[in-house]
Amino acid sequence: MADQANTAPKRKARKAHEATVTGRRQLSPDLVRLSLNSPDFVGQELEFTDHYIKLLFVPEGADYAWPFDAAQVREEQPRDKQPITRTYTIFNLNSETGDFEADFVTHGDSGLAGPWGRDVEVGAKIGFFGPGGKWEPEASYDHFVFAGDESAAPAISAGLARLPEGATATAYIEIESEDRTFEIPTGEGIDIQWVYRNGATHGTELSRIVRGAGVPEGKKTSWFVHGVAEMIKEMRRFLFVESEIPREDVSISGYWRIGMTEDQWQSSKQEFNAEIEAEEERLSTR
Ligand SMILES: Cc1cc2nc3c(=O)[nH]c(=O)nc-3n(C[C@H](O)[C@H](O)[C@H](O)COP(=O)(O)OP(=O)(O)OC[C@H]3O[C@@H](n4cnc5c(N)ncnc54)[C@H](O)[C@@H]3O)c2cc1C
């Protein structure tokens, strides 16, 4: 095995943390909420509303299991036996206890994290990297538009729960059908618009509805748009090319891509974004 080892590109080794599953609740047929605890989160405040962690899955056939030393695994294991990461939004952190929550889209038997979230039992432990994050609803805006599919619903919920005083929001959340809604923060000034796929490709209905609603008039608006990559492409065109929204007013990214694992999506994301940007540039200068 020695000749296969050390083939992973050299990067600073990150420390992996441990989370224990302390509860599990079905939010809708497509979404399961896990309660988790990590002692490493005690004393930490989460500044943003789109905080995420990278769960570490050990590849099939690897000769190690959690708990492991991430730096040692990085040094010793061949590339195809390195831990596989999956990104999940975290919210409701209690910095005194280290308790937090994460919602998993259950998208059938494919993949690692979806089936894990669906089937995991209370008491299970998993390693993770993070947290990362960079967006929160800023007080300089008076209106917020959120748009996303189920994968972005946790970050949308966290954003809605932290709206600045007096701000209003419209949240467009795409789900499969009317009977698959789930709990989401509501309150004065919050308008929740469920968008139903009813068998359509992920993201197509959401793009259609958000585009059809147009840009709110007379309000300084911030946009938070995340979810399936194909929808992001449409929404970027709507926001940046057709509506000429300033980039600093928009947080937009693909959380996953149809037919790709997260690894495949992450390694092709830069190229995907570069192609979209080149097309936007071409359309804007026509
Ligand atoms: C910053 C960030 C935050 C995220 N937060 C969350 C979150 O809170 N909850 C959440 O569920 N996801 C979230 N995601 C998306 C999640 O990381 C991906 O969906 C990931 O691909 C799931 O891994 P997997 O092992 O289940 O499936 P993979 O092995 O990555 O993929 C297997 C197959 O499932 C398909 N697939 C993947 N995700 C979905 C989906 N949502 N619906 C339908 N088909 C899918 C893929 O296209 C592929 O064909 C987030 C992503 C990012 C970048």
The ligand as a MOL file (V3000), in Angstrom:
LIG
                    3D

  0  0  0     0  0            999 V3000
M  V30 BEGIN CTAB
M  V30 COUNTS 53 58 0 0 0
M  V30 BEGIN ATOM
M  V30 1 C -23.1750 24.8080 1.4790 0
M  V30 2 C -24.0880 23.5980 1.2470 0
M  V30 3 C -25.0860 23.3200 2.1660 0
M  V30 4 C -25.9250 22.2120 1.9780 0
M  V30 5 N -26.8900 21.9500 2.9040 0
M  V30 6 C -27.6900 20.8700 2.7610 0
M  V30 7 C -28.6620 20.5370 3.7430 0
M  V30 8 O -28.7740 21.2120 4.7830 0
M  V30 9 N -29.4510 19.4460 3.5310 0
M  V30 10 C -29.3430 18.6750 2.3950 0
M  V30 11 O -30.0870 17.6900 2.2550 0
M  V30 12 N -28.4230 18.9650 1.4460 0
M  V30 13 C -27.5930 20.0290 1.6130 0
M  V30 14 N -26.6350 20.3090 0.6660 0
M  V30 15 C -26.5870 19.4660 -0.5270 0
M  V30 16 C -25.8850 18.1410 -0.2860 0
M  V30 17 O -24.5380 18.3730 0.1000 0
M  V30 18 C -25.9250 17.3240 -1.5920 0
M  V30 19 O -27.2570 17.0840 -1.9380 0
M  V30 20 C -25.1320 16.0290 -1.5480 0
M  V30 21 O -24.9090 15.6550 -2.8910 0
M  V30 22 C -25.8570 14.9070 -0.8200 0
M  V30 23 O -24.9820 13.7990 -0.7350 0
M  V30 24 P -25.4600 12.2830 -0.9210 0
M  V30 25 O -24.3530 11.4390 -0.4320 0
M  V30 26 O -26.8070 12.0890 -0.3140 0
M  V30 27 O -25.6310 12.1100 -2.4800 0
M  V30 28 P -24.4570 12.0540 -3.5940 0
M  V30 29 O -23.6420 10.8180 -3.4460 0
M  V30 30 O -23.7070 13.3390 -3.5790 0
M  V30 31 O -25.2990 11.9450 -4.9410 0
M  V30 32 C -25.9460 10.7370 -5.3340 0
M  V30 33 C -27.0930 11.0450 -6.2880 0
M  V30 34 O -28.1340 11.7480 -5.5800 0
M  V30 35 C -28.4750 12.9440 -6.2620 0
M  V30 36 N -28.8130 13.9730 -5.2520 0
M  V30 37 C -27.9640 14.6040 -4.3950 0
M  V30 38 N -28.6320 15.4810 -3.6330 0
M  V30 39 C -29.9330 15.4220 -4.0170 0
M  V30 40 C -31.1120 16.1080 -3.6070 0
M  V30 41 N -31.0920 17.0610 -2.6420 0
M  V30 42 N -32.2820 15.7780 -4.2020 0
M  V30 43 C -32.3310 14.8440 -5.1790 0
M  V30 44 N -31.2410 14.1570 -5.6260 0
M  V30 45 C -30.0550 14.4450 -5.0410 0
M  V30 46 C -27.2340 13.3150 -7.0570 0
M  V30 47 O -27.5510 14.1200 -8.1930 0
M  V30 48 C -26.6910 11.9650 -7.4500 0
M  V30 49 O -27.3200 11.5030 -8.6140 0
M  V30 50 C -25.7730 21.3860 0.8410 0
M  V30 51 C -24.7270 21.6530 -0.0720 0
M  V30 52 C -23.8970 22.7470 0.1280 0
M  V30 53 C -22.7860 23.0250 -0.8610 0
M  V30 END ATOM
M  V30 BEGIN BOND
M  V30 1 1 1 2
M  V30 2 1 2 3
M  V30 3 2 2 52
M  V30 4 2 3 4
M  V30 5 1 4 5
M  V30 6 1 4 50
M  V30 7 2 5 6
M  V30 8 1 6 7
M  V30 9 1 6 13
M  V30 10 2 7 8
M  V30 11 1 7 9
M  V30 12 1 9 10
M  V30 13 2 10 11
M  V30 14 1 10 12
M  V30 15 2 12 13
M  V30 16 1 13 14
M  V30 17 1 14 15
M  V30 18 1 14 50
M  V30 19 1 15 16
M  V30 20 1 16 17
M  V30 21 1 16 18
M  V30 22 1 18 19
M  V30 23 1 18 20
M  V30 24 1 20 21
M  V30 25 1 20 22
M  V30 26 1 22 23
M  V30 27 1 23 24
M  V30 28 2 24 25
M  V30 29 1 24 26
M  V30 30 1 24 27
M  V30 31 1 27 28
M  V30 32 2 28 29
M  V30 33 1 28 30
M  V30 34 1 28 31
M  V30 35 1 31 32
M  V30 36 1 32 33
M  V30 37 1 33 34
M  V30 38 1 33 48
M  V30 39 1 34 35
M  V30 40 1 35 36
M  V30 41 1 35 46
M  V30 42 1 36 37
M  V30 43 1 36 45
M  V30 44 2 37 38
M  V30 45 1 38 39
M  V30 46 1 39 40
M  V30 47 2 39 45
M  V30 48 1 40 41
M  V30 49 2 40 42
M  V30 50 1 42 43
M  V30 51 2 43 44
M  V30 52 1 44 45
M  V30 53 1 46 47
M  V30 54 1 46 48
M  V30 55 1 48 49
M  V30 56 2 50 51
M  V30 57 1 51 52
M  V30 58 1 52 53
M  V30 END BOND
M  V30 END CTAB
M  END
